[in-house]
Amino acid sequence: MNQYRVMTTAWRIKSKAVRKALSESAPAIIRHVAQKIYDEADKNLKGPSSGVRRSKSGRQYPKTPPKHPLKMPIRRITGKTAESLQIRPATNVDWYVYADPQIAPWAKYLHDGTRYIKARHFIGDPVRNNKASMYQLMDSTILNAVRAVGK
């Protein structure tokens, strides 16, 4: 019976390098994606507002109403819902973007809707609208990190 010995040292070294590259690049890009979702959800919640704006010289002008008032899902009245928006890590690769029920207990009803009010997906819309670009960004960043190990 013939015996063959396979040397796997190079494969193990390369495998460790790939794992290290993934563990370094994945959390950073996932944090970036979560921050992007948070920023767009915050922008949705702040929505069109009324009042005055100031120029650089300090003069006050009435704010013009938005051209597309239905483009932003939430009209701002008190800003309490916008204050309730939170972002926090669960682990290195899991992040939560949510409306804190301690600050605005109505936020879940506003987001998901009820039989009386229409759903206004202030967090769901940024996820849905940017899903493809976020996946592409994560794929390219992680793939580049793995390719850099192979060089």
N, C-alpha and C positions, 0 to 999 in steps of 0.2 A: 504494500500500500504506500502510495506516494503522499508525502506531507508537504504542504505549501505553507509558508509563513507570509502573512500579509502585514506590511508595515503601515500602520494607520496614524503614525505620529503627525505627519503633515496635515492629514485630514482633521485630526483633533485640534491642532493649533488653529487651523483655518476656521473650524466650527466655533471655537471659543472667541475668535476675533469677530465673527459674524454676530454671535450672541451679544457681545459687548457693544458693537455698532448699533444693533437694534435697541438695546436697553438705553443707549444714550440718545438716539435720534427720535425714537417713538414718543417718549414723554414730552419733549419740547414741541413737536409738531401737534400733538394732541392738545396741549395747553394753548397753543396758538389758535387752533380751530375752536376750542371752547370759548376763548376770549372774543373771537369774531362773532360767534353766535350771541354771546352776551351783549356785545356792542350793538348789533343789529336789533336785538330784542329791546334794549334800552332806547334806541332810536324810535322803534315802533311805539313804545309806551309814552315817550315824551311828546310824540305826535304834534299836530298843529296846536298852537297856543295863541291866545290873544294878548294884547297889551301894547307896550311901546318898545322900540329898539333905540339904541343910542349909536350915534355915529362916532367916529374917532375924535371929532372936535367936541363931543359932549352934547350935541343937540339931540332932542328927542323927536322921533317920528312914530306915527302909528304903524304897527305891524300890518303888513298887507296879508290878506287871507291867502292860504295856499291855492295854487292853480288847480290842483287835484285833491280836494278835501277828503275823498274816499281812499286815497292812496295809503295813508297811515291808518291803521285799524283802530286806534284809541284816541279819543279827544281828551286832552289833559284838562282836568278840573282842579284837583288838589295836588296831584303828583305823588300820592301815597302808594299807588300801584307801582309807579316807577321806582320809588324808594325800596319797595319790597323785593325787587329783582336782585338775586344773589348768584355768585359763582364761587364754587369751592371744590377742592380736589377730594376725591374719595380714596384714590390710590395714585400712583404715578401716571397711570394710563386711563383712569376714569375720572371724569369731571362732571359736576352737577351745575346746571344752569336752571334756576327755579325761582318762583315767586314765594317769598317767605310768608307762611300763613299767620305768623305772629304779628306781622306788620299790616298785611292786607289779606284778611281771611276770605274776601270775596274774589281774589285773583283767580282761583281755580274755576269759579263759575264764569268769570269774564273770559278766560282762555277757552274753556271747553263748551260754554254755553249751557243754557237750560231750555226748558220748553217756552220760556217767556222772553229770553234774550238770545240773540244770535251769537254764535261762537266767534271770538276775535283772537285768533291764534298768534299772540305776540311773540311766543317762543317757537311755536311750530312752523310759522312761516319762514323765519330765517334758516331753519334746518332744511325745510323742503326746497327753498329757493337756491340754496348753496350746496346741496348735497353732492352733486356731481363734481363741482370744482373743489370741494373739500377732500373728497376721495382721491381725486387726481393729484392734489397737492401732497396728501399723505403718501400716496403710492410713489410719486417721484422723489420725495425727500428720503423715504426709507430705502428705496431702491438705489439711490445715489450713495447713501451711507454704506450699503452692502457692497456695491461695486467698488467703492474706495478701498475696502478691505482686500478685494481681489487683485488690486494692482500691485 
